[in-house]
Amino acid sequence: MKVTAGEVAKSFGQFADRALVEPITITKYGREHLVLLSADEYARLKRRDRQVYRASEVPESLAKAIEAVEPSDASELLEQSLAGKNT
């Protein structure tokens, strides 16, 4: 749903309730400006955020978790295939 900033200013409660069901795109001067969405939807989107680190800045707990991962059988097959050792 798209509405103008003026419409939201006049009937915020109505649009806030509607945002619990679907995101509301708010336009300003005819252009998309903001999106009003539920706190649950915002939290869902935030969980999907990915963290990016420089190698020298990886937190120790994450580095240990990465070190503890064992390669799968599929990764060994890929390594062999890339090395030209088809089995």
N, C-alpha and C positions, 0 to 999 in steps of 0.2 A: 504494500500500500504506500502511495506517495501523497504527501500533504505539504502545504506551505508552512513556513515558520509562523506566519500569522494565524493560521488555523490551529496550530498547536498551542499558541499563546492563548487563544480564546477558549479552547476546550482541552486543556492538558489532561485532565482526569480521564476523559473519554479515550484519548489516544494512549495514555499510559495503560489503561485496561486492555486495549486492543493489542498493545505491544507484548502482552503476556501470551498471546496466541500467534502473532506474526510480527516480524520486524517492520517498523514504520520508517520509511525514508522521508526525511524532512528536507524540503528544498528552500533555497534562499536566492532571490533574484533569478528564478527559473533553473537553477543548477542544484544538483544533489549536494547537500551540505553536511547533514548528520544522519545517523540511524539510531532510532530508539528501539531497544530490545530488552527482553526480560533478563533479570539477573541470572537465572538458570542458563539461558542461552549464552550469555556473556561468559559464565564460568566454563561451559562446555568448550567454547572457542579458545579460552585461555589454556585449558588443558592440552589443546592441540599445539600450542606454541612449542617451538623447538629452541633449545639453547645451543648457542655456538660459542666455542672457546678457541683461543689460540692454544696450540699444543702446550706451551709453557704455563698456561693459566688453567688447565683442567683441574677441577677439584680432586683432591687425593682420593676421596671415597669413590668418585666416578672412575678414576684411573685404575683403582684396585678392582672394581667391578669389570672393567674392560679386560684387564689382565687375566681375570679368572674364567673368562669365556673360553670354552673349548670349541675348536672348529668342527663342523658337522662332516659326515661322510660325503655329502654333496660338494663341500668345498674342496675336499681332497680330489674328487673326480674332476672338478673344474681346474685345479692346479695342474693335474696330469694332462688334461686336454690342452691347456694353454702352453704347456711345455712340449707338446707334440708327442706325448706318451699315451696314446689311446689304448685302453685295456679292453 
